[in-house]
Every structure is written in structure tokens, then in C-alpha cells.
Amino acid sequence: MSRFSCAALALACFAVGCGGGDGGGGDSPKDTAPSSDGTTGDTLDSGSGDTGTPGDAADTSDTASPIDSGTDSTIDSGTDSADGASDVSSDVSSDVSSDADAGDATDSVSETSADAGDGSTCSADSCASGKTCCKGACVDFTNDEKNCGACDAPCGATEFCGRSACQAVALKSICALPKGTVVDDTLDSDIDAGIALSTTLTACSPTVSMRTVTQTAAAASGLLDATTFRPLVGRGELLVLPGGPFGEKAVGFLEGGTAPIYFRSDATNYAFVRRDTGVDVVTALQTEATAHHDFFVAEMVREPLSGTVSFGLYGWVGEGTVAGAWWIGNTVMPALTTFAKQWYVVEWTDKNGDSLPDSGDEFKLIGSG
């Protein structure tokens, strides 16, 4: 679907009230958006954009590459084309980690004593490999939020347990889990962005073992709820969602109540809105979202019921999504520890007019929080 068809869909979605964000700009699940966190005017490095049209359909734009550091820095170009890396659906069923707890709607992190093997209270030698007996239950210190790194070592409400340490739900923690799953929707731009992000995360130190599955396969195998698309991966694995609520249904679910930023549109404007204040971080005419200029959001979200940690990234049009992925690889990763906020909204301007993100483009931080 062309960028212009995305815009048409956006208007149609607005008329019927569909979800927003992943491609040209549909109505987001929420309706008002708080203003940015106060960081404005920081120029970041260039990056190509790839967002789809709003609504609950799919993004049409088609590019996405790794990203560069965050505020006020100029990024090196790096458009990552995504080709066949998107659909590894066959891997999904077999690769669904036991940690996913697909059907578990609770936030409990401790394993039950049944892990001991005979239903009795565990002992030092009775737990399976990788688990430790803690107060009568076999637990995994690497990802147990109540026993993170040690027995009775709980993480805070805004943290998760990754690699045996409590980690902030923030962009700087994108490499904090040993495994990651990219969920591909059907939009080319989102698929391209997913390929770029997978490449970027594989290069984390320590490395993140990445896999890619289709959205359909993720829902069929229990990585996502088949009806609501609630993330069900569970502890120990990062869910990577390249695309907005129009194509990435899990983003639509998270923006319905958990994500700190959500997409909103009306007959003439698009906006990213802060859930905590209801103030717009940025609002712009729909005509300003083009193949050469866009706004994108990058945010970390922990789903409270399953404990799944997700990373979402998308622009208002497809080129913006791809630009966001480039920004992550080329601006964020080289200075990862400095990106201590949960979300970032960035304006991308394609300075050389090639519709792709690169070091000659401009990335300007609009807000974070």
C-alpha cells in the first residue's frame, strides 16, 4: 500500500474510530495526549522513517534500519532493508519459551514447588537445571522479579529482572534480556524495521539471541493472546514490536492502557499523547508526515499481568518507522546508558531527500519521559 493510501486509510479510520499509529495515522486507542517531557530542540542523527497508516490495519511505508544515539546527536546513516527476515512463523511454536507463560495472567514470579519434580517442597538438589530452591519453590534468579539474583531480592514496581539484576523499564535496558522476539506484521516498512532492530540487538554486549515470527504465528503459538493480542511471552525475553497499532496488534493492545505514549488522530492532525497527563507530546498536520519528514516514538513497556517486557517503535508513516530503527542502531546503541527514560519522541528530517535514514539527516528530540 502506498503512503498515500495509508493517509486515505487514516482518514477512513478517523471516521470510524480505528486504532492509530502504525502506518499513516489512524486513531489511537486513546484520545488526548500529554505534552512532552520537556526535552525539546535536541538534534539527533538522521534516520529513515517507516510508519503506517492509523487505525488497526497496517502500515504501508516500507523501510527500517538500526539507530543511533539519542538526544542532540547526529546519526550515521544506516538503512537496514528488511527482506526475508520477517516470517519465521514455523519457529514460533517450537521456539515459544517455557518462560512465556502464555496462559498465565498473573504477575507472580516465583515458581511453584512442583518444580522439585515430585510435588514436595524443593531442596537444594531437587530443582531443574538453571533454577534454585528458594523458600520451598524452585526459581530462576536470572528473571524472577521477586528473587532477582538472589532469594528474596525483589525488583521495584518500575523494574524487571534481567540477567540476574533488576533493570529499569527504560530504553537503556533494551539489551538486558538474553532473548528477543521480533513480531512481524504484514507491512513492508515494519518488516524492514524489524530486520534492522534484530541486527542491532544481536550486536548487544552481552548478546541477545534474536528470532523473528509473524504476528499470526505469535498469536497461534501463545506468544500473543489470540483474541486481544496481549503480550504473553513472559519473563526473560524481550518482545520487539516494529510498527504502530494499525499493523502491530500488540501495540494497539498496549496503547489501550499500559503504554506511556499512544497515537491519536483527527480529521487533519496526528499526535503522540502522554498517558499520564493526557497532553500531546507533539501534534502536526497529517500532511507533514511524508517520506522525507516524520515523527516516531520509541518506548519500553512492561505488561503487568504476564510480566512481558516489550519494545515498541513506530512513526506516523512507514519511512518514519524505518528512520526510528536506524536511530536506535546508530544513535542510541553507541550511548545506550544515557537513554534512561522509558519513552522518546523524535522528529526525523530527510536532509538529502532519498527517503532513507542516514548520517546526513536530522533527528531532533521532541520529548522523553
N, C-alpha and C positions, 0 to 999 in steps of 0.2 A: 504494500500500500504506500502510495507516495505521501510526502509530508503534507501536501495539500489535502489529500483525502483524510489524513489524521485530523486536520483542522476542521474539515467538514464533520467528521465523527464527533469532534469535541463539541461543536455547536449542537449536534443532534443529541449528544449525551446530556448537554446542559438542559436541553428542552425536556428530556425525560428524567433527569436527575441521576445519571450514572456516576460511577466512581471515577476519580481523576487520576491523573498523573503519569501513566507510563508512556505515553506516546504523545501525541499532540496535546492534550489537555482536557480531560473530561472532568466532571465534577467530582470532587473528592468526597470521601465519606463524611467529612466534617464540613463546617460552613464558615468558620471565621478563623483568622489566623493571626496569632500574636506577632508583634514586631520582633525584629532580630535581636539577638543577644547583645547587640551593642558593638560588634566588630564591624566597622564599615570602612570601605576605601582601601582595603589591603589588596594589593595586586598580586595575583598568583600567576602561575605559569599557564601556558596555553593548554588546551585540551579539546578534543573534538566532541561534539555533543550528540547524544543519541537518546531522545526521549520519544515516547509515542504519543498518541492522542489520548485525551482524557477518557474517562469512562471505565467500563470494565471490559473493554475489548482489548486491542493490542496496539503496541507501538509500531509505527511504521518506519521510523528512521532506522538507519542501519549501520552504526559503527560504534566501536567502543574499545578504547585501549587503556593501558595502565596509566597510573597517575603520578604526580609529583608532589612535593611538599605542600604545605597548606597556605598560611596567610602570607600575603605580600611577597611571594617569590615567583620568579618566572620559571615556568616549567619547560623541560626539554620535550621536543615533540616525541611522540611515540604512539602512533595509532596502531592499535592491535586489531588486525582483522580477525573476525571470527568465522571460521569456515565450518569444518565438520565437527568442531569440538563440542557442539551443543548437546546432542542427544545420546546420552549413554543410558537410555532407559533400561536396557536389559540388565545393566549393572545394578539398577536400583534395588530390585527385590532381594538379590543375593547380598547386596552391599549395605543393606539397612543395618546400622549398628545396633547391637543389643541395647546400647545406651539410649537409643532413640525414644524408648518408652512411648511408642506411637499411640497407644491407647491410654496412657496414664495422664489423667487430667490433674494430678496433684503435683505440688511443688516439693514434695518430700525428697530429700537427697539421700537419706540413709537407706541402705539395702536391708532386707529383712534377714532374720536368722536362717531362713530356708537356704540361703546361700551356703550354709555349712554342709549341705548335702543330705542330711537326714532329718531336717526339721527341728533339730535340737539347737540349743544355744551354741554359738560358734566358740571355737577355741583357737589358739594361736596357729595351729597347724591344719585347721579344718576348712579354711576359706580357699576359694579358687585362686588360681594364679592372678596376680595383679590386685587382689583385694586383701584387706587386713581386718582382723576381728576387732571391733570397737564397741564396747558396751553391749556385747551379745549379738551384734549384727556385723555381717561382712560388708565392708565399704571400700570404695575406690578413692584413696586420698588425692588422686590427680584431678578429680572433677566433682567431688562431693561437697556441696556448698555448706553442709553442716559440719563436715570433718575435712576441711581443705588442708592437705599437707600433714595433718595430724588429727588424732582423735579429739573431739570437742573443740574444734577450731573453726567456728562458723564465719561465713562471709557476711558483709553488710547488705542492706536492702538494695543498694545500687551497685552491687558487685556480683561476679560469678566466679566459680572456681575453675581455673585453667592451668594446667601443668603444675599442679600441687600448690598453687598460690592464689589468693583472692585477687581478682582483676577488676578494674573499674569498667563499667559498661560505657566505654568511650572508644573513639576511633583508634587511639594508641594501642588498644588491646586486640586489634584485628588479627594479630599473629599469635594470640595467647592460647589458642586451642590446637591440638595436634592434627585435627582432621577438619576438612571443609567440604561442603557440597554446594555446587552451583546449580540452581534450578533454572532451566531454560524455558521461557515461554515461546511462542511461535513467531516473535518479531525479530527480524534480522538484526536490527540495531542492538537489541537487548542480548541477543546471542553473541554478537561481536564483543559487547562489553563484558559478557561473562567469560569469554575466552581470555580477554586481557586481564581480568581480575584473577582468574585461575593461575595464569602465568605469574602475576605479581605475587600472589600468596605462596606459591610454590617456592619462591625465592626468599621467603621469610627465614630468619635465623632465630631459633631452630625452625626447621622447615615445617610446612603444613602439607599434609598429604591430601591432595585435591581429587575430587571426582565430579563429573557433570551428569545430571539426569534431566529428563524432560519433566515438565510440570505434570503432565498426565501420569507418567510413571511414578513420580513422587507421591501423588495422591493415591495411586493404586497400591503402592507398597507400604503406606503408612508414614512416610516422611512428612506428609501434609494430611490434614483431615480431608477426606474425600468430598465432604459437603461444604464446610466453611473455609477450608484451606488454612486452618490454624496450623502453625509450625509445630511438628511433633518429634523433631529429631532428638530432642532431649540433651542431656549434658555431654560435654566432651567433644562436640562437633559444631562448627560454625556453619550456619545456613546463609549462603550468598544469594541475594535476590537482585539481579540487574534488570531494572525496569520498574515502571510505575504501576499503580493499581489497575490500570487499563489492561495490561497484559499479565503482570505478575499478581496472581490472585492472593498470594500470601501477603504481599504488600498491602493490598486492599483490606485484608483482614486486620493487619496490624494498625493501619491508619484508622480503622474503625474504633480504636480505643486505647492502644498501647504506644504507638509510635509518637515521639515528641513533636514531629513535624508532619503535617498532612497537606495534600494538594486540594485546592479549591478553584473553581472557575465560574464565571458568569457569562453573559452574552458577549462581553468584549474583553474581559481580563482573565489572566491566570494569576494564581498566588500560592505561595508556601506559607502555611499558618502554624503558629506555635500553639500546641495543645494546652500548655499550662496557663497561657494568658489570653488566648483567642485573638492575638494580634498578628497581622501579616508581617512576616519577615521581609517579604518582597512581593510587590504587586506590579504587573506590567501588562500592557496591551497584548492580546494574543498575536498581533501582527509583529511584535518584537521577538517572538520565538521563531527563529529561522535556522537555516542550515549554516549560518555564519554567526549567530548570536543566540545565546540561551542562558537559562539559569538551571542549576542542578542542586540536588540535596544528597548528602552522604550521611547516613545515621546508623548507629548501633542500637539494637532493641533486644531486650530480654523478655520473652513471652512468659508471664508469671505462672501459668498452670503447668506447662511442660518443662519449663526451665530452659527452653531453646534460646540460644543467642543468635540473632540474625544481623547481617549487614545489608542494608538496602541502599541502592544508588540509582537515581534516575533524573533526567531533565524533562523539560516540557515537550521537547521534540526529540527524535531519535539521535540527532547529532549531539545534543546536549548530554545524553546518557553516555555516549562513546567518549565525549570530552571528559566527563566525570571519571570514567575508568582510567583515562590517560593521566588525569590529575592525581589519582591515587598512586599510580605506579611511579610517577616522575616527580611529584611534589611532596606527597605525604610520606611515602616509604623512606626517602633519604633523611627525613627528620621526624620519624614516627613518634618518638617520645614527647614531642612538643604538641601533639594533637590530642590534648587531654579532655576535650569536650565530647559530648555524646553526639552532637549533630553539627553539620557545617552546610551553609548555603552559599554557593559560589556563582558568580556571573562569568560566563565564557564569551570571549570575542575572538572570532577567527580573523586575525590580522592579515593573513596572506590570501584569504578568500578561497582556500581549497576545500572547505567544508570538513577538514580533518584537524584534530588537535595536534599541536606541535610546539616546539620551544619558542616559536615566533609569535604565538598567540598570547592573549592576556587572560589571566584568571584573577578575578577580584573577589575577595571575601566580603560577602554581604552581611552575614551574621553567623553566630555559633552559640551553643549553649549546652 
